[in-house]
Amino acid sequence: MHQTLTPRSYGVKELASIYFPNIAPASASIRLKRWIRTTPALLTALAETNYRLSSRILTPRQVEIICTEFGQP
């Protein structure tokens, strides 16, 4: 099932749980951060928005960049 995201800030665990609904939120968060870390162009684009791998909150722009790279969950 695809879910259209409302343009707003999301917690990393919240967004990760949308992408990976069948695993625990903490595991989903680790997996999403691994996706980000291993996608250099995405990491660069996010860094331009002051994103850090330790960030817990994603801005609407950061969520948009992630969804553009990985597709809508």
PDB file with SEQRES, HELIX, SHEET and CRYST1 records, atoms N, CA, C and O in Angstrom:
SEQRES   1 A   73  MET HIS GLN THR LEU THR PRO ARG SER TYR GLY VAL LYS          
SEQRES   2 A   73  GLU LEU ALA SER ILE TYR PHE PRO ASN ILE ALA PRO ALA          
SEQRES   3 A   73  SER ALA SER ILE ARG LEU LYS ARG TRP ILE ARG THR THR          
SEQRES   4 A   73  PRO ALA LEU LEU THR ALA LEU ALA GLU THR ASN TYR ARG          
SEQRES   5 A   73  LEU SER SER ARG ILE LEU THR PRO ARG GLN VAL GLU ILE          
SEQRES   6 A   73  ILE CYS THR GLU PHE GLY GLN PRO                              
HELIX    1 AA1 VAL A   12  TYR A   19  1                                   8    
HELIX    2 AA2 PRO A   25  ARG A   37  1                                  13    
HELIX    3 AA3 PRO A   40  ALA A   47  1                                   8    
HELIX    4 AA4 PRO A   60  PHE A   70  1                                  11    
SHEET    1 AA1 2 TYR A  10  GLY A  11  0                                        
SHEET    2 AA1 2 ILE A  57  LEU A  58 -1                                        
CRYST1    1.000    1.000    1.000  90.00  90.00  90.00 P 1           1          
ATOM      1  N   MET A   1       0.841  -1.169   0.000  1.00  0.00           N  
ATOM      2  CA  MET A   1       0.000   0.000   0.000  1.00  0.00           C  
ATOM      3  C   MET A   1       0.894   1.243   0.000  1.00  0.00           C  
ATOM      4  O   MET A   1       1.813   1.354   0.812  1.00  0.00           O  
ATOM      5  N   HIS A   2       0.621   2.163  -0.906  1.00  0.00           N  
ATOM      6  CA  HIS A   2       1.395   3.402  -0.970  1.00  0.00           C  
ATOM      7  C   HIS A   2       0.672   4.479  -0.182  1.00  0.00           C  
ATOM      8  O   HIS A   2      -0.554   4.582  -0.218  1.00  0.00           O  
ATOM      9  N   GLN A   3       1.442   5.268   0.517  1.00  0.00           N  
ATOM     10  CA  GLN A   3       0.902   6.341   1.338  1.00  0.00           C  
ATOM     11  C   GLN A   3       1.486   7.641   0.824  1.00  0.00           C  
ATOM     12  O   GLN A   3       2.702   7.749   0.665  1.00  0.00           O  
ATOM     13  N   THR A   4       0.646   8.632   0.560  1.00  0.00           N  
ATOM     14  CA  THR A   4       1.133   9.937   0.163  1.00  0.00           C  
ATOM     15  C   THR A   4       1.448  10.711   1.432  1.00  0.00           C  
ATOM     16  O   THR A   4       0.609  10.842   2.323  1.00  0.00           O  
ATOM     17  N   LEU A   5       2.663  11.217   1.499  1.00  0.00           N  
ATOM     18  CA  LEU A   5       3.089  11.932   2.698  1.00  0.00           C  
ATOM     19  C   LEU A   5       2.582  13.362   2.682  1.00  0.00           C  
ATOM     20  O   LEU A   5       2.635  14.041   1.657  1.00  0.00           O  
ATOM     21  N   THR A   6       2.096  13.807   3.816  1.00  0.00           N  
ATOM     22  CA  THR A   6       1.720  15.200   4.002  1.00  0.00           C  
ATOM     23  C   THR A   6       3.000  16.006   4.124  1.00  0.00           C  
ATOM     24  O   THR A   6       3.897  15.615   4.871  1.00  0.00           O  
ATOM     25  N   PRO A   7       3.113  17.132   3.404  1.00  0.00           N  
ATOM     26  CA  PRO A   7       4.339  17.930   3.514  1.00  0.00           C  
ATOM     27  C   PRO A   7       4.449  18.587   4.895  1.00  0.00           C  
ATOM     28  O   PRO A   7       3.810  19.601   5.172  1.00  0.00           O  
ATOM     29  N   ARG A   8       5.275  17.981   5.749  1.00  0.00           N  
ATOM     30  CA  ARG A   8       5.507  18.483   7.098  1.00  0.00           C  
ATOM     31  C   ARG A   8       6.793  17.860   7.620  1.00  0.00           C  
ATOM     32  O   ARG A   8       7.394  17.020   6.950  1.00  0.00           O  
ATOM     33  N   SER A   9       7.211  18.260   8.798  1.00  0.00           N  
ATOM     34  CA  SER A   9       8.367  17.631   9.430  1.00  0.00           C  
ATOM     35  C   SER A   9       7.977  16.247   9.931  1.00  0.00           C  
ATOM     36  O   SER A   9       6.850  16.025  10.374  1.00  0.00           O  
ATOM     37  N   TYR A  10       8.928  15.319   9.852  1.00  0.00           N  
ATOM     38  CA  TYR A  10       8.730  13.957  10.343  1.00  0.00           C  
ATOM     39  C   TYR A  10       9.896  13.585  11.239  1.00  0.00           C  
ATOM     40  O   TYR A  10      11.029  14.000  10.994  1.00  0.00           O  
ATOM     41  N   GLY A  11       9.627  12.811  12.268  1.00  0.00           N  
ATOM     42  CA  GLY A  11      10.707  12.201  13.023  1.00  0.00           C  
ATOM     43  C   GLY A  11      11.321  11.109  12.158  1.00  0.00           C  
ATOM     44  O   GLY A  11      10.634  10.512  11.330  1.00  0.00           O  
ATOM     45  N   VAL A  12      12.601  10.846  12.344  1.00  0.00           N  
ATOM     46  CA  VAL A  12      13.267   9.813  11.545  1.00  0.00           C  
ATOM     47  C   VAL A  12      12.574   8.466  11.740  1.00  0.00           C  
ATOM     48  O   VAL A  12      12.312   7.758  10.768  1.00  0.00           O  
ATOM     49  N   LYS A  13      12.278   8.111  12.981  1.00  0.00           N  
ATOM     50  CA  LYS A  13      11.596   6.830  13.239  1.00  0.00           C  
ATOM     51  C   LYS A  13      10.221   6.795  12.584  1.00  0.00           C  
ATOM     52  O   LYS A  13       9.802   5.761  12.064  1.00  0.00           O  
ATOM     53  N   GLU A  14       9.523   7.925  12.610  1.00  0.00           N  
ATOM     54  CA  GLU A  14       8.193   7.987  12.015  1.00  0.00           C  
ATOM     55  C   GLU A  14       8.265   7.746  10.506  1.00  0.00           C  
ATOM     56  O   GLU A  14       7.506   6.942   9.965  1.00  0.00           O  
ATOM     57  N   LEU A  15       9.178   8.445   9.833  1.00  0.00           N  
ATOM     58  CA  LEU A  15       9.320   8.266   8.389  1.00  0.00           C  
ATOM     59  C   LEU A  15       9.813   6.855   8.070  1.00  0.00           C  
ATOM     60  O   LEU A  15       9.324   6.216   7.139  1.00  0.00           O  
ATOM     61  N   ALA A  16      10.768   6.383   8.837  1.00  0.00           N  
ATOM     62  CA  ALA A  16      11.305   5.035   8.610  1.00  0.00           C  
ATOM     63  C   ALA A  16      10.209   3.988   8.772  1.00  0.00           C  
ATOM     64  O   ALA A  16      10.170   3.011   8.025  1.00  0.00           O  
ATOM     65  N   SER A  17       9.325   4.183   9.735  1.00  0.00           N  
ATOM     66  CA  SER A  17       8.232   3.233   9.967  1.00  0.00           C  
ATOM     67  C   SER A  17       7.238   3.227   8.809  1.00  0.00           C  
ATOM     68  O   SER A  17       6.569   2.223   8.565  1.00  0.00           O  
ATOM     69  N   ILE A  18       7.142   4.338   8.103  1.00  0.00           N  
ATOM     70  CA  ILE A  18       6.273   4.392   6.918  1.00  0.00           C  
ATOM     71  C   ILE A  18       6.922   3.613   5.778  1.00  0.00           C  
ATOM     72  O   ILE A  18       6.245   2.887   5.050  1.00  0.00           O  
ATOM     73  N   TYR A  19       8.237   3.767   5.626  1.00  0.00           N  
ATOM     74  CA  TYR A  19       8.950   3.028   4.576  1.00  0.00           C  
ATOM     75  C   TYR A  19       9.049   1.533   4.897  1.00  0.00           C  
ATOM     76  O   TYR A  19       8.984   0.694   3.998  1.00  0.00           O  
ATOM     77  N   PHE A  20       9.203   1.211   6.163  1.00  0.00           N  
ATOM     78  CA  PHE A  20       9.383  -0.184   6.601  1.00  0.00           C  
ATOM     79  C   PHE A  20       8.338  -0.529   7.662  1.00  0.00           C  
ATOM     80  O   PHE A  20       8.677  -0.642   8.841  1.00  0.00           O  
ATOM     81  N   PRO A  21       7.083  -0.697   7.268  1.00  0.00           N  
ATOM     82  CA  PRO A  21       6.018  -0.879   8.266  1.00  0.00           C  
ATOM     83  C   PRO A  21       6.047  -2.220   8.998  1.00  0.00           C  
ATOM     84  O   PRO A  21       5.403  -2.367  10.037  1.00  0.00           O  
ATOM     85  N   ASN A  22       6.777  -3.189   8.476  1.00  0.00           N  
ATOM     86  CA  ASN A  22       6.737  -4.526   9.064  1.00  0.00           C  
ATOM     87  C   ASN A  22       7.886  -4.828  10.007  1.00  0.00           C  
ATOM     88  O   ASN A  22       8.059  -5.975  10.421  1.00  0.00           O  
ATOM     89  N   ILE A  23       8.682  -3.812  10.357  1.00  0.00           N  
ATOM     90  CA  ILE A  23       9.757  -4.026  11.324  1.00  0.00           C  
ATOM     91  C   ILE A  23       9.650  -2.986  12.430  1.00  0.00           C  
ATOM     92  O   ILE A  23       8.962  -1.977  12.277  1.00  0.00           O  
ATOM     93  N   ALA A  24      10.324  -3.230  13.530  1.00  0.00           N  
ATOM     94  CA  ALA A  24      10.266  -2.324  14.683  1.00  0.00           C  
ATOM     95  C   ALA A  24      10.779  -0.936  14.287  1.00  0.00           C  
ATOM     96  O   ALA A  24      11.682  -0.827  13.457  1.00  0.00           O  
ATOM     97  N   PRO A  25      10.215   0.117  14.871  1.00  0.00           N  
ATOM     98  CA  PRO A  25      10.637   1.482  14.529  1.00  0.00           C  
ATOM     99  C   PRO A  25      12.144   1.718  14.657  1.00  0.00           C  
ATOM    100  O   PRO A  25      12.736   2.387  13.811  1.00  0.00           O  
ATOM    101  N   ALA A  26      12.762   1.181  15.695  1.00  0.00           N  
ATOM    102  CA  ALA A  26      14.208   1.392  15.858  1.00  0.00           C  
ATOM    103  C   ALA A  26      14.976   0.734  14.711  1.00  0.00           C  
ATOM    104  O   ALA A  26      15.925   1.320  14.191  1.00  0.00           O  
ATOM    105  N   SER A  27      14.581  -0.459  14.317  1.00  0.00           N  
ATOM    106  CA  SER A  27      15.230  -1.155  13.202  1.00  0.00           C  
ATOM    107  C   SER A  27      14.960  -0.434  11.885  1.00  0.00           C  
ATOM    108  O   SER A  27      15.841  -0.338  11.030  1.00  0.00           O  
ATOM    109  N   ALA A  28      13.746   0.068  11.727  1.00  0.00           N  
ATOM    110  CA  ALA A  28      13.397   0.819  10.522  1.00  0.00           C  
ATOM    111  C   ALA A  28      14.265   2.071  10.410  1.00  0.00           C  
ATOM    112  O   ALA A  28      14.739   2.412   9.326  1.00  0.00           O  
ATOM    113  N   SER A  29      14.466   2.743  11.524  1.00  0.00           N  
ATOM    114  CA  SER A  29      15.295   3.947  11.545  1.00  0.00           C  
ATOM    115  C   SER A  29      16.732   3.630  11.135  1.00  0.00           C  
ATOM    116  O   SER A  29      17.336   4.365  10.353  1.00  0.00           O  
ATOM    117  N   ILE A  30      17.270   2.546  11.659  1.00  0.00           N  
ATOM    118  CA  ILE A  30      18.629   2.126  11.296  1.00  0.00           C  
ATOM    119  C   ILE A  30      18.702   1.833   9.801  1.00  0.00           C  
ATOM    120  O   ILE A  30      19.660   2.226   9.134  1.00  0.00           O  
ATOM    121  N   ARG A  31      17.709   1.154   9.284  1.00  0.00           N  
ATOM    122  CA  ARG A  31      17.703   0.809   7.855  1.00  0.00           C  
ATOM    123  C   ARG A  31      17.599   2.058   6.979  1.00  0.00           C  
ATOM    124  O   ARG A  31      18.304   2.165   5.976  1.00  0.00           O  
ATOM    125  N   LEU A  32      16.728   3.003   7.346  1.00  0.00           N  
ATOM    126  CA  LEU A  32      16.597   4.238   6.569  1.00  0.00           C  
ATOM    127  C   LEU A  32      17.908   5.017   6.584  1.00  0.00           C  
ATOM    128  O   LEU A  32      18.351   5.510   5.547  1.00  0.00           O  
ATOM    129  N   LYS A  33      18.524   5.127   7.746  1.00  0.00           N  
ATOM    130  CA  LYS A  33      19.803   5.851   7.829  1.00  0.00           C  
ATOM    131  C   LYS A  33      20.883   5.147   7.012  1.00  0.00           C  
ATOM    132  O   LYS A  33      21.745   5.814   6.440  1.00  0.00           O  
ATOM    133  N   ARG A  34      20.857   3.818   6.945  1.00  0.00           N  
ATOM    134  CA  ARG A  34      21.815   3.076   6.116  1.00  0.00           C  
ATOM    135  C   ARG A  34      21.571   3.393   4.641  1.00  0.00           C  
ATOM    136  O   ARG A  34      22.522   3.600   3.887  1.00  0.00           O  
ATOM    137  N   TRP A  35      20.302   3.433   4.226  1.00  0.00           N  
ATOM    138  CA  TRP A  35      19.971   3.806   2.847  1.00  0.00           C  
ATOM    139  C   TRP A  35      20.552   5.181   2.528  1.00  0.00           C  
ATOM    140  O   TRP A  35      21.179   5.382   1.488  1.00  0.00           O  
ATOM    141  N   ILE A  36      20.331   6.121   3.443  1.00  0.00           N  
ATOM    142  CA  ILE A  36      20.812   7.489   3.225  1.00  0.00           C  
ATOM    143  C   ILE A  36      22.336   7.512   3.148  1.00  0.00           C  
ATOM    144  O   ILE A  36      22.910   8.112   2.240  1.00  0.00           O  
ATOM    145  N   ARG A  37      22.981   6.857   4.103  1.00  0.00           N  
ATOM    146  CA  ARG A  37      24.440   6.855   4.195  1.00  0.00           C  
ATOM    147  C   ARG A  37      25.088   6.234   2.957  1.00  0.00           C  
ATOM    148  O   ARG A  37      26.172   6.650   2.551  1.00  0.00           O  
ATOM    149  N   THR A  38      24.434   5.246   2.360  1.00  0.00           N  
ATOM    150  CA  THR A  38      25.028   4.539   1.225  1.00  0.00           C  
ATOM    151  C   THR A  38      24.562   5.079  -0.133  1.00  0.00           C  
ATOM    152  O   THR A  38      24.815   4.463  -1.168  1.00  0.00           O  
ATOM    153  N   THR A  39      23.890   6.218  -0.124  1.00  0.00           N  
ATOM    154  CA  THR A  39      23.468   6.881  -1.356  1.00  0.00           C  
ATOM    155  C   THR A  39      24.142   8.259  -1.390  1.00  0.00           C  
ATOM    156  O   THR A  39      23.570   9.239  -0.912  1.00  0.00           O  
ATOM    157  N   PRO A  40      25.360   8.336  -1.955  1.00  0.00           N  
ATOM    158  CA  PRO A  40      26.153   9.568  -1.867  1.00  0.00           C  
ATOM    159  C   PRO A  40      25.452  10.826  -2.370  1.00  0.00           C  
ATOM    160  O   PRO A  40      25.553  11.876  -1.735  1.00  0.00           O  
ATOM    161  N   ALA A  41      24.743  10.743  -3.496  1.00  0.00           N  
ATOM    162  CA  ALA A  41      24.075  11.936  -4.027  1.00  0.00           C  
ATOM    163  C   ALA A  41      22.994  12.426  -3.061  1.00  0.00           C  
ATOM    164  O   ALA A  41      22.812  13.629  -2.877  1.00  0.00           O  
ATOM    165  N   LEU A  42      22.292  11.490  -2.458  1.00  0.00           N  
ATOM    166  CA  LEU A  42      21.257  11.854  -1.478  1.00  0.00           C  
ATOM    167  C   LEU A  42      21.886  12.480  -0.246  1.00  0.00           C  
ATOM    168  O   LEU A  42      21.409  13.504   0.243  1.00  0.00           O  
ATOM    169  N   LEU A  43      22.932  11.884   0.249  1.00  0.00           N  
ATOM    170  CA  LEU A  43      23.609  12.412   1.433  1.00  0.00           C  
ATOM    171  C   LEU A  43      24.119  13.833   1.172  1.00  0.00           C  
ATOM    172  O   LEU A  43      24.040  14.692   2.051  1.00  0.00           O  
ATOM    173  N   THR A  44      24.635  14.077  -0.020  1.00  0.00           N  
ATOM    174  CA  THR A  44      25.108  15.412  -0.387  1.00  0.00           C  
ATOM    175  C   THR A  44      23.948  16.406  -0.431  1.00  0.00           C  
ATOM    176  O   THR A  44      24.048  17.512   0.098  1.00  0.00           O  
ATOM    177  N   ALA A  45      22.851  16.002  -1.066  1.00  0.00           N  
ATOM    178  CA  ALA A  45      21.680  16.887  -1.153  1.00  0.00           C  
ATOM    179  C   ALA A  45      21.133  17.206   0.234  1.00  0.00           C  
ATOM    180  O   ALA A  45      20.763  18.347   0.512  1.00  0.00           O  
ATOM    181  N   LEU A  46      21.082  16.200   1.102  1.00  0.00           N  
ATOM    182  CA  LEU A  46      20.588  16.431   2.460  1.00  0.00           C  
ATOM    183  C   LEU A  46      21.543  17.299   3.265  1.00  0.00           C  
ATOM    184  O   LEU A  46      21.106  18.122   4.069  1.00  0.00           O  
ATOM    185  N   ALA A  47      22.847  17.122   3.056  1.00  0.00           N  
ATOM    186  CA  ALA A  47      23.839  17.924   3.779  1.00  0.00           C  
ATOM    187  C   ALA A  47      23.661  19.406   3.469  1.00  0.00           C  
ATOM    188  O   ALA A  47      23.929  20.255   4.319  1.00  0.00           O  
ATOM    189  N   GLU A  48      23.215  19.716   2.269  1.00  0.00           N  
ATOM    190  CA  GLU A  48      22.968  21.112   1.895  1.00  0.00           C  
ATOM    191  C   GLU A  48      21.803  21.719   2.667  1.00  0.00           C  
ATOM    192  O   GLU A  48      21.638  22.939   2.679  1.00  0.00           O  
ATOM    193  N   THR A  49      20.995  20.881   3.310  1.00  0.00           N  
ATOM    194  CA  THR A  49      19.874  21.361   4.131  1.00  0.00           C  
ATOM    195  C   THR A  49      20.199  21.261   5.621  1.00  0.00           C  
ATOM    196  O   THR A  49      19.305  21.313   6.465  1.00  0.00           O  
ATOM    197  N   ASN A  50      21.490  21.116   5.934  1.00  0.00           N  
ATOM    198  CA  ASN A  50      21.986  20.986   7.310  1.00  0.00           C  
ATOM    199  C   ASN A  50      21.603  19.655   7.964  1.00  0.00           C  
ATOM    200  O   ASN A  50      21.545  19.565   9.190  1.00  0.00           O  
ATOM    201  N   TYR A  51      21.343  18.632   7.162  1.00  0.00           N  
ATOM    202  CA  TYR A  51      21.043  17.299   7.688  1.00  0.00           C  
ATOM    203  C   TYR A  51      22.323  16.676   8.236  1.00  0.00           C  
ATOM    204  O   TYR A  51      23.403  16.841   7.668  1.00  0.00           O  
ATOM    205  N   ARG A  52      22.186  15.966   9.338  1.00  0.00           N  
ATOM    206  CA  ARG A  52      23.265  15.162   9.912  1.00  0.00           C  
ATOM    207  C   ARG A  52      22.703  13.766  10.177  1.00  0.00           C  
ATOM    208  O   ARG A  52      21.508  13.626  10.440  1.00  0.00           O  
ATOM    209  N   LEU A  53      23.539  12.740  10.111  1.00  0.00           N  
ATOM    210  CA  LEU A  53      23.056  11.386  10.372  1.00  0.00           C  
ATOM    211  C   LEU A  53      22.506  11.241  11.782  1.00  0.00           C  
ATOM    212  O   LEU A  53      21.743  10.316  12.058  1.00  0.00           O  
ATOM    213  N   SER A  54      22.885  12.140  12.669  1.00  0.00           N  
ATOM    214  CA  SER A  54      22.381  12.096  14.042  1.00  0.00           C  
ATOM    215  C   SER A  54      21.054  12.860  14.197  1.00  0.00           C  
ATOM    216  O   SER A  54      20.481  12.880  15.287  1.00  0.00           O  
ATOM    217  N   SER A  55      20.566  13.482  13.123  1.00  0.00           N  
ATOM    218  CA  SER A  55      19.310  14.239  13.194  1.00  0.00           C  
ATOM    219  C   SER A  55      18.155  13.325  13.561  1.00  0.00           C  
ATOM    220  O   SER A  55      18.073  12.189  13.095  1.00  0.00           O  
ATOM    221  N   ARG A  56      17.269  13.830  14.394  1.00  0.00           N  
ATOM    222  CA  ARG A  56      16.081  13.059  14.788  1.00  0.00           C  
ATOM    223  C   ARG A  56      14.825  13.562  14.099  1.00  0.00           C  
ATOM    224  O   ARG A  56      13.834  12.841  13.985  1.00  0.00           O  
ATOM    225  N   ILE A  57      14.875  14.812  13.638  1.00  0.00           N  
ATOM    226  CA  ILE A  57      13.739  15.422  12.958  1.00  0.00           C  
ATOM    227  C   ILE A  57      14.161  15.775  11.540  1.00  0.00           C  
ATOM    228  O   ILE A  57      15.248  16.309  11.319  1.00  0.00           O  
ATOM    229  N   LEU A  58      13.293  15.474  10.583  1.00  0.00           N  
ATOM    230  CA  LEU A  58      13.538  15.815   9.188  1.00  0.00           C  
ATOM    231  C   LEU A  58      12.604  16.947   8.794  1.00  0.00           C  
ATOM    232  O   LEU A  58      11.402  16.892   9.056  1.00  0.00           O  
ATOM    233  N   THR A  59      13.156  17.963   8.167  1.00  0.00           N  
ATOM    234  CA  THR A  59      12.346  19.084   7.711  1.00  0.00           C  
ATOM    235  C   THR A  59      11.511  18.649   6.509  1.00  0.00           C  
ATOM    236  O   THR A  59      11.798  17.624   5.890  1.00  0.00           O  
ATOM    237  N   PRO A  60      10.476  19.426   6.177  1.00  0.00           N  
ATOM    238  CA  PRO A  60       9.688  19.075   4.992  1.00  0.00           C  
ATOM    239  C   PRO A  60      10.555  18.964   3.729  1.00  0.00           C  
ATOM    240  O   PRO A  60      10.315  18.090   2.895  1.00  0.00           O  
ATOM    241  N   ARG A  61      11.544  19.826   3.582  1.00  0.00           N  
ATOM    242  CA  ARG A  61      12.441  19.771   2.418  1.00  0.00           C  
ATOM    243  C   ARG A  61      13.257  18.477   2.422  1.00  0.00           C  
ATOM    244  O   ARG A  61      13.429  17.859   1.371  1.00  0.00           O  
ATOM    245  N   GLN A  62      13.754  18.064   3.566  1.00  0.00           N  
ATOM    246  CA  GLN A  62      14.531  16.831   3.655  1.00  0.00           C  
ATOM    247  C   GLN A  62      13.668  15.618   3.325  1.00  0.00           C  
ATOM    248  O   GLN A  62      14.120  14.699   2.643  1.00  0.00           O  
ATOM    249  N   VAL A  63      12.433  15.614   3.805  1.00  0.00           N  
ATOM    250  CA  VAL A  63      11.507  14.517   3.492  1.00  0.00           C  
ATOM    251  C   VAL A  63      11.264  14.480   1.988  1.00  0.00           C  
ATOM    252  O   VAL A  63      11.233  13.405   1.390  1.00  0.00           O  
ATOM    253  N   GLU A  64      11.093  15.641   1.380  1.00  0.00           N  
ATOM    254  CA  GLU A  64      10.878  15.725  -0.067  1.00  0.00           C  
ATOM    255  C   GLU A  64      12.073  15.151  -0.832  1.00  0.00           C  
ATOM    256  O   GLU A  64      11.894  14.421  -1.807  1.00  0.00           O  
ATOM    257  N   ILE A  65      13.284  15.479  -0.394  1.00  0.00           N  
ATOM    258  CA  ILE A  65      14.495  14.970  -1.045  1.00  0.00           C  
ATOM    259  C   ILE A  65      14.569  13.445  -0.912  1.00  0.00           C  
ATOM    260  O   ILE A  65      14.889  12.753  -1.879  1.00  0.00           O  
ATOM    261  N   ILE A  66      14.280  12.931   0.264  1.00  0.00           N  
ATOM    262  CA  ILE A  66      14.302  11.480   0.485  1.00  0.00           C  
ATOM    263  C   ILE A  66      13.260  10.793  -0.403  1.00  0.00           C  
ATOM    264  O   ILE A  66      13.555   9.777  -1.032  1.00  0.00           O  
ATOM    265  N   CYS A  67      12.060  11.336  -0.454  1.00  0.00           N  
ATOM    266  CA  CYS A  67      10.992  10.725  -1.257  1.00  0.00           C  
ATOM    267  C   CYS A  67      11.296  10.815  -2.754  1.00  0.00           C  
ATOM    268  O   CYS A  67      10.900   9.935  -3.518  1.00  0.00           O  
ATOM    269  N   THR A  68      11.983  11.853  -3.169  1.00  0.00           N  
ATOM    270  CA  THR A  68      12.379  11.953  -4.563  1.00  0.00           C  
ATOM    271  C   THR A  68      13.382  10.866  -4.912  1.00  0.00           C  
ATOM    272  O   THR A  68      13.311  10.269  -5.986  1.00  0.00           O  
ATOM    273  N   GLU A  69      14.316  10.609  -4.005  1.00  0.00           N  
ATOM    274  CA  GLU A  69      15.344   9.594  -4.239  1.00  0.00           C  
ATOM    275  C   GLU A  69      14.778   8.178  -4.152  1.00  0.00           C  
ATOM    276  O   GLU A  69      15.051   7.355  -5.025  1.00  0.00           O  
ATOM    277  N   PHE A  70      14.004   7.885  -3.126  1.00  0.00           N  
ATOM    278  CA  PHE A  70      13.546   6.512  -2.864  1.00  0.00           C  
ATOM    279  C   PHE A  70      12.124   6.252  -3.341  1.00  0.00           C  
ATOM    280  O   PHE A  70      11.674   5.106  -3.328  1.00  0.00           O  
ATOM    281  N   GLY A  71      11.412   7.283  -3.758  1.00  0.00           N  
ATOM    282  CA  GLY A  71      10.020   7.136  -4.149  1.00  0.00           C  
ATOM    283  C   GLY A  71       9.107   7.279  -2.927  1.00  0.00           C  
ATOM    284  O   GLY A  71       9.553   7.183  -1.784  1.00  0.00           O  
ATOM    285  N   GLN A  72       7.850   7.506  -3.191  1.00  0.00           N  
ATOM    286  CA  GLN A  72       6.873   7.607  -2.107  1.00  0.00           C  
ATOM    287  C   GLN A  72       6.773   6.243  -1.431  1.00  0.00           C  
ATOM    288  O   GLN A  72       6.766   5.212  -2.103  1.00  0.00           O  
ATOM    289  N   PRO A  73       6.697   6.239  -0.109  1.00  0.00           N  
ATOM    290  CA  PRO A  73       6.574   4.938   0.596  1.00  0.00           C  
ATOM    291  C   PRO A  73       5.251   4.257   0.273  1.00  0.00           C  
ATOM    292  O   PRO A  73       4.980   3.165   0.773  1.00  0.00           O  
TER     293      PRO A  73                                                      
END                                                                             
